[in-house]
Amino acid sequence: MRKRSSLILAIGLSLSAAFSVIACSSRAKSTEANAAEIPSATVAPVTRGTITHTLNLAGQFQPYQVIDVHAKVSGYVRHIYVDIGDRVHQGQVLAVLEVPELDAQLKGTVAEVGHSKDEITRAQHELLRSQAEHAALHADYARLKQAAAAQPGLIAEQELDDAQSKDLSSEAQVDAAKAALAAAKQQAEVAGANNERVQDLNDYTKVTAPLDGVVVWRYADTGALIQAGTSSDVQTLPVVRLSQSNLLRLRLPVPEDAVQFIHEGALVNVHVDAVNRSFVGKIVRFTRNISLATRTMETEIDVENQDLSLSPGMYANTTLELERKDNVLTAPLQAVVKNGNQTTVLIVDRQNRVESRNVQLGLQGSALVEIKSGLMDGDRVITGGQAKYQAGETVKPQVQEQPTSDTDAEQGDGGQ
């Protein structure tokens, strides 16, 4: 009897243990099933960062100035000292003309100036003589008049009248001498001005460079006849063409929709493939006028080129920073859902529940977008498959880190 009771007790304990194992296994399977039913969601944190909008354009270098150097007088080329490619400086003599008739005119004006100086000397001497004669005659008349007043009848009236007449006549001669001297001086000024004019023309026989630059073309050789380039109705031949290449203009055709962002002093990154050179330039001027043919606005950057390593006509790839936002709330562009005029994102709150938020967007990059309102720093936004999730649904977030800066590089019509 005792053995039977022990057997029954052992069987009961075994059954209880078995039921406990089965119950635990059932609860574990139920927990795993519930966990498998919670969907996962890829999320990214809302962080502060930088978004930049840039424009890539191809520009072309142009000389700062290009001029045709003309002679101001007509003549034959006696010497020409420069050729294509020569670097010249302001004031440097480029060519010398031979004008024989101009030499004769210059000698004539020099003679006129000398004659005018002699006439001035003669007039000055004549004025001194007239003044001396007038002084003597005036003194005689004064003495006779004084004597006649002291002793009436002592001096005859005829003699007194003659003395007075000579005094007045000598005074008139003094005035005439002064006028002759003034006329001589005026004639000397005319002769001097004519001499200066002819001298200037003679100086123009030396054709000089008006600026620092490079000779890009030569039109005349020794012995060639050059016409004076002073008349607009005559097609005169220049001596050389001069290009100011130590300072270049980099011209960029900015599209119409980017004109609003262009302003003086804006920085531009420039890379010249031909010489493998990169530098940062500044916008110095723009036309403020849109071309009707290309719908672009010409914009210029001044580029120092003292070593002439850059040549006019070269192309450059440029990047203009149109707009930049620093330290702003950013979210992945994939997180934004647009439905008509409404823009929303789905966020995962601290309890891992899905919540819909209306947001206001700002500057948009290639991967990030500025969030002006609707989100806070640290919010987790769902970055894909938003249609699979419902507001209030619990999800299992999988955090995916996003960059803190983004650049939207737009290619212009002339970009390479």
C-alpha positions in Angstrom: 0.0 0.0 0.0 2.8 2.4 0.9 4.6 1.6 -2.4 1.4 2.4 -4.4 1.0 5.8 -2.7 4.6 6.7 -3.5 4.1 5.7 -7.1 1.0 7.9 -7.4 2.8 10.9 -5.8 5.7 10.6 -8.2 3.4 10.4 -11.2 1.6 13.5 -10.0 4.8 15.5 -9.6 6.0 14.5 -13.1 2.7 15.6 -14.6 2.8 19.0 -12.8 6.4 19.6 -14.0 5.3 18.7 -17.6 2.3 21.1 -17.5 4.6 23.9 -16.2 7.1 23.4 -19.0 4.2 23.4 -21.6 2.8 26.6 -20.1 6.1 28.4 -20.1 6.8 27.4 -23.7 3.3 28.7 -24.7 3.9 32.1 -23.1 7.3 32.4 -24.8 5.8 31.6 -28.2 3.0 34.2 -27.5 5.6 36.9 -26.6 7.6 36.2 -29.8 4.5 36.3 -31.9 3.5 39.7 -30.5 7.0 41.1 -31.0 6.9 39.8 -34.6 3.7 41.7 -35.2 5.3 45.2 -34.4 6.5 46.7 -37.7 10.0 48.3 -37.9 10.5 51.8 -39.2 13.6 53.6 -40.5 13.9 56.9 -38.7 16.4 59.8 -38.7 16.9 62.4 -36.1 16.0 66.1 -36.8 19.3 68.0 -36.3 20.8 71.4 -36.9 23.0 71.7 -39.9 23.9 73.7 -43.0 22.1 73.7 -46.4 23.7 75.4 -49.4 22.3 76.1 -52.9 25.0 76.5 -55.5 25.0 77.1 -59.3 27.7 75.6 -61.6 28.4 77.7 -64.7 31.1 77.7 -67.4 32.7 81.1 -67.9 35.1 82.5 -70.4 38.1 84.8 -69.7 38.1 88.1 -71.6 40.9 90.8 -71.6 40.1 93.7 -69.3 40.6 96.1 -72.2 41.4 95.6 -75.9 42.3 98.6 -78.0 43.6 99.3 -81.5 46.5 101.7 -81.2 46.4 104.4 -83.9 48.8 107.1 -85.0 47.6 110.6 -84.5 49.6 111.9 -87.5 50.1 110.5 -91.0 53.5 109.2 -91.9 55.7 106.3 -92.9 56.8 103.8 -90.3 60.5 104.4 -89.7 60.9 101.8 -86.9 58.5 99.4 -85.3 59.8 97.8 -82.1 57.1 95.2 -81.1 55.6 92.1 -82.5 52.8 89.7 -81.7 53.0 88.3 -78.1 55.3 91.1 -76.8 54.5 92.4 -73.4 54.6 96.2 -73.2 54.3 98.8 -70.5 52.4 102.1 -70.4 54.4 104.8 -72.2 56.6 102.4 -74.0 57.4 103.4 -77.6 55.9 100.9 -80.0 56.8 102.6 -83.4 58.3 105.8 -84.8 56.9 107.6 -87.9 58.7 109.7 -90.4 56.9 113.0 -91.3 59.3 115.3 -93.2 56.8 118.2 -93.6 56.1 118.1 -89.9 59.8 118.8 -89.2 59.6 121.9 -91.4 56.5 123.1 -89.6 58.2 122.7 -86.3 61.3 124.7 -87.5 58.9 127.4 -88.7 57.1 127.7 -85.4 60.4 127.8 -83.5 61.4 130.8 -85.8 58.1 132.5 -85.1 58.6 132.1 -81.4 62.1 133.7 -81.7 60.7 136.5 -83.8 57.9 137.2 -81.3 60.5 137.5 -78.5 62.5 140.0 -80.6 59.3 142.0 -81.2 58.7 142.1 -77.5 62.2 143.4 -76.8 61.9 146.1 -79.5 58.5 147.2 -78.1 59.9 147.3 -74.6 62.7 149.6 -75.8 60.3 151.8 -77.7 58.2 152.1 -74.6 61.2 153.2 -72.5 62.2 155.7 -75.1 58.7 157.2 -75.2 58.5 157.3 -71.5 61.9 159.1 -71.3 60.9 161.6 -74.0 57.6 162.2 -72.3 59.2 162.8 -69.0 61.5 165.5 -70.5 58.8 167.3 -72.4 56.4 167.2 -69.4 59.1 168.7 -67.2 59.7 171.6 -69.7 56.0 172.3 -69.9 55.7 172.3 -66.1 58.6 174.8 -65.7 57.3 177.1 -68.3 53.8 177.0 -66.8 55.3 177.8 -63.4 57.3 180.7 -64.7 54.3 182.1 -66.5 52.3 181.9 -63.4 55.0 183.7 -61.3 55.5 186.5 -63.8 52.6 187.0 -66.2 53.8 188.0 -69.6 57.2 186.6 -69.2 56.4 183.5 -71.3 54.7 183.9 -74.6 51.4 182.1 -74.9 52.5 180.5 -78.1 55.5 179.0 -76.5 53.5 177.7 -73.6 50.9 176.1 -76.0 53.7 174.5 -78.0 55.2 173.0 -74.8 51.8 171.7 -73.7 51.2 170.2 -77.1 54.5 168.4 -77.1 53.8 167.1 -73.6 50.4 165.6 -74.6 51.9 164.2 -77.8 54.7 162.4 -75.9 52.1 161.0 -73.5 50.1 159.6 -76.4 53.3 158.0 -77.8 53.8 156.3 -74.4 50.3 154.9 -74.6 50.9 153.7 -78.2 54.2 152.0 -77.1 52.4 150.2 -74.3 49.7 149.0 -76.8 52.5 147.8 -79.2 54.2 145.9 -76.3 50.9 144.2 -75.4 50.3 143.3 -79.0 53.8 141.8 -79.3 53.2 139.7 -76.2 49.9 138.5 -77.5 51.6 137.6 -80.8 54.2 135.7 -78.9 51.5 133.7 -77.1 50.0 132.8 -80.4 53.4 131.8 -81.8 54.1 129.8 -78.6 50.7 128.0 -78.8 51.3 127.1 -82.4 54.7 125.8 -81.6 53.3 123.7 -78.8 50.7 122.3 -81.2 53.2 121.4 -83.8 55.6 120.0 -81.1 52.8 117.8 -79.9 52.1 116.6 -83.4 55.8 115.9 -83.7 55.8 114.0 -80.4 52.9 111.9 -81.9 55.3 110.5 -84.4 56.3 108.2 -81.5 53.4 105.8 -81.1 53.3 104.8 -77.4 51.4 102.2 -75.4 48.5 103.7 -73.5 48.4 100.8 -71.0 50.3 97.7 -69.8 49.4 94.8 -72.0 50.3 92.3 -74.7 50.5 92.9 -78.4 47.9 90.5 -79.9 48.2 91.7 -83.5 50.5 93.9 -85.6 49.1 95.7 -88.6 52.1 97.6 -90.0 55.7 97.0 -91.0 58.7 99.2 -91.6 58.0 101.6 -94.5 54.2 101.3 -94.3 52.1 104.4 -94.7 50.0 105.1 -91.7 47.0 107.5 -91.8 46.2 109.7 -88.9 43.4 108.0 -86.8 41.6 111.2 -86.0 38.7 111.1 -88.4 35.7 108.8 -87.9 34.8 108.8 -91.6 38.1 107.3 -92.7 39.0 103.6 -92.2 42.5 104.1 -90.9 44.9 101.2 -90.3 46.0 100.8 -86.7 49.6 100.1 -85.8 49.0 97.3 -83.3 46.2 95.8 -81.3 46.9 95.8 -77.5 45.2 93.6 -74.9 45.3 94.3 -71.2 45.8 90.7 -70.0 47.4 91.2 -66.6 43.8 91.7 -65.4 41.1 89.5 -66.9 37.3 89.6 -66.9 35.7 86.2 -66.2 32.2 86.4 -67.7 29.4 84.2 -66.5 25.9 83.8 -68.1 23.7 83.7 -65.0 20.2 82.2 -65.7 17.2 84.4 -65.1 16.0 82.4 -62.1 19.3 82.9 -60.2 19.6 86.7 -60.9 18.0 87.6 -57.6 20.9 86.0 -55.7 23.6 87.9 -57.6 25.3 90.8 -55.7 28.6 92.5 -55.7 31.2 90.9 -53.5 29.7 87.4 -53.7 32.3 84.7 -53.6 32.8 82.4 -56.6 34.9 79.2 -56.7 36.8 79.0 -60.0 38.7 76.1 -61.5 40.5 76.3 -64.8 41.1 72.9 -66.3 43.6 74.1 -68.9 46.1 75.1 -66.3 44.8 73.0 -63.4 44.4 76.1 -61.2 41.7 76.9 -58.6 41.0 80.1 -56.8 38.2 82.1 -55.2 37.0 85.2 -57.0 34.4 88.0 -56.2 31.6 89.3 -58.4 32.5 92.9 -59.2 29.9 93.9 -61.7 26.9 92.6 -63.7 24.8 94.1 -66.4 21.4 94.2 -64.5 19.9 93.3 -67.9 18.5 90.0 -69.1 19.4 89.0 -72.6 16.2 88.3 -74.6 18.0 85.6 -76.7 19.6 83.6 -73.9 17.5 84.6 -70.8 20.8 85.1 -68.9 22.6 88.1 -67.3 26.3 88.7 -67.9 28.2 88.7 -64.7 31.9 89.5 -64.3 34.7 88.6 -62.0 38.1 90.4 -62.1 41.0 87.9 -62.1 44.6 89.0 -61.4 46.9 87.6 -64.1 50.3 89.2 -63.6 52.2 86.1 -64.7 50.0 85.7 -67.8 49.3 82.1 -66.9 45.7 82.6 -68.0 44.9 83.5 -71.6 41.9 85.3 -72.9 39.4 82.8 -74.4 40.1 80.1 -71.8 37.1 78.4 -70.2 36.6 78.1 -66.4 34.2 76.0 -64.3 32.7 78.1 -61.6 30.5 77.5 -58.6 28.4 80.4 -57.3 26.9 80.2 -53.8 23.4 81.4 -54.3 21.9 80.8 -50.9 23.2 79.4 -47.6 21.5 78.6 -44.3 23.6 77.8 -41.2 22.5 76.2 -38.0 19.0 75.5 -39.1 16.7 72.5 -38.3 17.1 69.9 -41.0 15.3 66.7 -41.9 15.9 64.2 -44.7 14.1 65.1 -47.9 12.7 61.5 -48.0 10.8 62.2 -44.8 8.6 64.9 -46.3 5.2 64.0 -47.7 3.3 66.5 -49.9 -0.4 66.3 -50.3 -1.7 69.2 -52.3 -0.9 72.4 -50.3 -0.2 70.4 -47.1 3.3 69.2 -46.2 3.6 66.6 -43.4 6.1 64.2 -41.8 5.6 61.1 -39.7 7.5 61.1 -36.4 8.0 58.4 -33.8 7.5 59.7 -30.3 9.2 58.5 -27.1 6.6 55.6 -26.7 7.5 54.5 -30.3 4.1 55.6 -31.5 3.6 57.1 -35.0 2.4 60.7 -35.1 1.7 63.0 -38.1 3.0 66.6 -38.1 2.4 69.5 -40.4 5.6 71.2 -41.2 6.8 74.4 -43.0 9.8 74.0 -45.3 12.6 76.4 -46.1 15.7 76.0 -48.2 15.9 72.6 -49.9 19.1 70.7 -50.7 19.7 67.5 -52.5 19.2 65.3 -49.4 18.1 67.6 -46.6 15.5 70.3 -46.2 15.2 73.2 -43.8 12.3 72.8 -41.3 11.0 76.3 -40.3 8.2 75.0 -38.0 6.5 71.8 -36.9 9.5 69.9 -35.6 12.0 70.2 -32.8 15.7 69.3 -32.5 15.9 65.5 -31.7 12.5 64.5 -33.2 12.7 61.2 -35.1 11.1 61.2 -38.5 10.3 58.2 -40.7 12.3 58.4 -43.9 10.5 56.0 -46.1 7.3 54.0 -46.8 5.1 56.4 -44.9 2.0 54.9 -46.5 2.5 51.7 -44.4 2.1 53.4 -41.1 -1.0 54.8 -39.3 -1.1 57.5 -36.6 -1.0 56.0 -33.1 0.6 52.8 -34.4 3.5 51.4 -32.4 6.7 50.7 -34.4 10.2 49.5 -33.8 12.5 52.4 -34.8 15.7 51.8 -36.6 17.8 54.9 -36.4 19.7 55.9 -39.5 22.2 58.8 -39.1 22.0 61.7 -41.6 24.7 64.2 -42.7 24.7 67.6 -41.0 25.4 69.6 -44.2 24.1 69.4 -47.7 24.7 71.2 -51.0 22.3 71.4 -53.9 24.4 72.0 -57.0 22.4 73.3 -59.9 23.8 73.1 -63.4 23.5 76.3 -65.4 22.9 76.3 -69.1 26.5 76.9 -69.8 27.8 74.4 -67.2 30.2 71.6 -68.0 
